[in-house]
């Protein structure tokens, strides 16, 4: 009986699209950050970086006042004990492949344009964000 179960398990792995790696690569995290509180933003970015270090594909959606951290020249708040800012952690995630987007309504309501964004940050496209939200392998954290 053990041999049959082992053969079935092996066949399942070999016949799956990506074999044993399918579940490892299926980890996707969408961080939705709306809080203007720097400690909350900081923790969101810490967890994003930690998830990324464990193999997750991370997307960040910044809306409302939280999108201020995506703007060149915005105030950068350094937090103890390591004097690191949410922006620094966000940029680290981006350097490691994270996709960071800003909600479209932010711009006309904050008096900003796409040109004000840090390099590598883009304007979110709601249909694409909806696809991420509805994907079965995406976990969503909202701050």
Secondary structure as UniProt FT lines:
FT   HELIX           2..15
FT   TURN            17..18
FT   HELIX           19..21
FT   HELIX           22..25
FT   STRAND          28..33
FT   HELIX           38..53
FT   TURN            54..55
FT   STRAND          57..62
FT   HELIX           64..70
FT   TURN            72..73
FT   STRAND          78..79
FT   TURN            80..83
FT   STRAND          84..85
FT   HELIX           86..95
FT   TURN            96..97
FT   STRAND          99..102
FT   HELIX           105..110
FT   HELIX           114..116
FT   TURN            119..120
FT   STRAND          121..123
FT   HELIX           126..134
FT   TURN            136..137
FT   STRAND          138..142
//
